[in-house]
């Protein structure tokens, strides 16, 4: 059973290699809600990032684990707000870097919690991959052939690996539930992102992208709540 997570990642890498470069969606920077709020351009998409800062501050003050993940969540507030003030590819780099860092920190933290052997090189390697993946996208995008594959792999890896690691190694029930809630909220956030315009047209007061920020922050909050509670006894020996 313990070989399954590695096999899943190998299959994902092979699938991405066979698929070829994944470009950024055309018109990515055209968001539905461009209203100015409190003097802030694109105010809802900018100010909703404060939710990330609030969650990160809560976690850094109360939890002793997953520090890199929490720092990444905090930096996401600033990077995403900076990007949404005037969306373009140059600013998007600073949005994606902290998100990639948070994913790297999350993978490292859960691996440390679920494995008796946790290599010290894992976190630096994941952080290096996170930075390299975003820089790869930025460089290929500047050459007119953007490739999001490394960035998407790092974003998708926690959705695949964390439930497997927790199930195989018998994580406490409250942690499995918390991470299940976090994953569900993140999936909803990505759906809201894709439906940005449709949600804004339907509701009129909030866009899909603003909801994406709030849902993703809620997912991070579910993780922080589990971290504050502590690891607890394992589900099985």
N, C-alpha and C positions, 0 to 999 in steps of 0.2 A: 504493500500500500504506500510506503514512503517514497517510492519512485514516481508516483503519479504526478505530484506538482512539477517535478523536473521535466517529465514527459510532456505535460501540458505546455510549458514554456517553450520547449524545443519545437513542438508542433506549431505554436503561435509564430515563432521566429521563421520557421520554414514557410508557413503560409504567407507571411508578410514579404519574404524574399521572392516567392513565386508570384505574388500579386504585383510587385513593382511599386514604384514611387506613388505615394498618396498625396495629391496636391491639396492646398487649402481651398475651401469652397469659394467659388466666385461670389463677389459681393459680400464677403465675410464681415467687412467693417460697416455695412449698412444696417444699423440697428433700428428697431421699430420706434423706440421712445427717445426722441431727441429734445424733449422739453427741458427748459432751464428751471432748476429748483434752487431757491435761496441763492441765486446768482451763480449757480454751478451749471455749466453746460452739460447736457446729457445727465441731468441730476440724479435720476433714479438709479441708473446703471453705475454711476460713480459712488453715490452715498450708500448704496446697499452693501458696498464692500466693507463698511464699518462692522458688519456682522462678523466678518472673519477676524478682525482685530479683537472684538469682544470675546470671541470663543478662545482665541489664542492666549489672551491675557488671563482668562479664567484658568486655562490649562497650565500655563507657566507658573501661576501663583499657587496652584493646588496639587499638581501632579509632578512626579519625579521622573517619569518615563517619557519616551518619545519626544525629546526636546527638539530634535531636528525637524520632526513633523510639525510641531507647534510653531517653531520659528518660520517654517515655510508657510504655514497658514497666516501668520502675522504679516509676512512680507507680501503675501497674495493681496492683502488689503491695499497696500501702497502701490504694488505693481499694476493691479487691475484698475484701480482708481486713476492712476496716471495714464493708462492706455485709454480708458473710456472718456477722458476729457477731450481727446482729439484722436480717435482711432485711426491707426495706420500700422504698417508692418514694423516700422522702427520701434514704436511704442509697444507693440504686441510682444516683442522679445522680452520686455520687462514684466509682462503679464504671465507668460508661460514659464519663465525661469523659476519663480517661487512655487508654482503649482507642481513642476517637476521635482523640485527639492522636497516638497511635502510628501509626494508619492514615494520618493526614495527613503525618507525618514520613516514613513509608515511601514514600508516593507521591512526595513531593518528592525524596527521596534517589535513588530509581530513575530519575525523570525527569532529574535532574541527571547521572546516570551515562550515560544512553542518548541524550541530546540535546545537540547542539553548542550550541544556544541554549536557555538555561534562565533564564526571567525571574525576577528577584529578588523580584517580588511574589507568586510562586506559593506559597511557604511561608506567609507571613502570611495569604494568602487561604484556603489549606487549613485552617490552624489556626482562623481565624475561622469557617469553615464547620463545622468539627468542633464547636466550642463552641456555635455557634448551633443545630446539629442536635440536640444533647443537650438544650439548654435548651428548644427547641421541643417535644421529647417531654415533658419535665417539665411544661411549662406546659399542654400539651393534656391530659396525663394528670390534672393537678389539676382540670381542667374536666370530667373524665369522658369524654373522647373522645381518648385517647392516639393519637399518630401517630408511628410509628418510621421513616417513609420516609427522611428525610435521614440519620439514623444508619445505617440499613441500606444506603443508597447508598454511604456512605463506607466501610463495612465490606466491601462487595462490590466496590468499584472496584479495589482492588489485585489481587483474584483475576482480574479481566478485563484490566486494563491492563498489569500488569507482564509477563506472558508475551508479550503483543503487542509492547510496547516492546522487550523484549529480543530477540525474534525479528526484528523489522523492522530494528533498529539494530545487530544482530550482537554482542550481549554475549558475553563470554568463556563458554566451555562450563561452567566450574565454577560461575559465577554462575547460569546458567540452571538447572543441576541443583539447586543449593542452594535457589533460590527455588521450583523445582518441588516439592522435598521439603517446604519450608515450607508451601506451599499445600495439599499433600496432608495434612499433619499438621493444618492448620487446619480443613480439611473434616472430618477424623476427629474433631476436637475438637467441632465443631458437632453432629455425629451423636451423640457421647457425651453432649452437653448435652441433646439431645432425649430420649435413652434413659436419663436419669438414674436413674429408679426401676427400670427393667427391668434395668439393669446391676447395681445394688445388690442387687436381689432374687436375681439369678443368681450373683453372686460373693460377696456377703455381707461382704466386707472393704473394698470401695471402690465409690464411687458413680460414675455417669456424669459428674456435675458436677466431682468431684475429678479424674477422668481428663481432663476438658476442660481444666482448668488446666494439667495436666502436659503434655498434647499441644500446647497452644498455646505453652507455654514452650519445648518442644522445637523447634517451628517457628521461634520467634524465635532459638533457638540455632543453627539451620541458617543463618540469615541472618548472624548474628554471625560464624560460622566463615568464611563467604565474605568478609565485610568485612575480617577479620583477614588473610586470604590476600592481599587487595589486588585491584585491578581486572584486572591482567594484560593481555595483548595482546587486542585484539578478535578475534572469530571471522572477520571479513572486513573489508576496507577500508570 
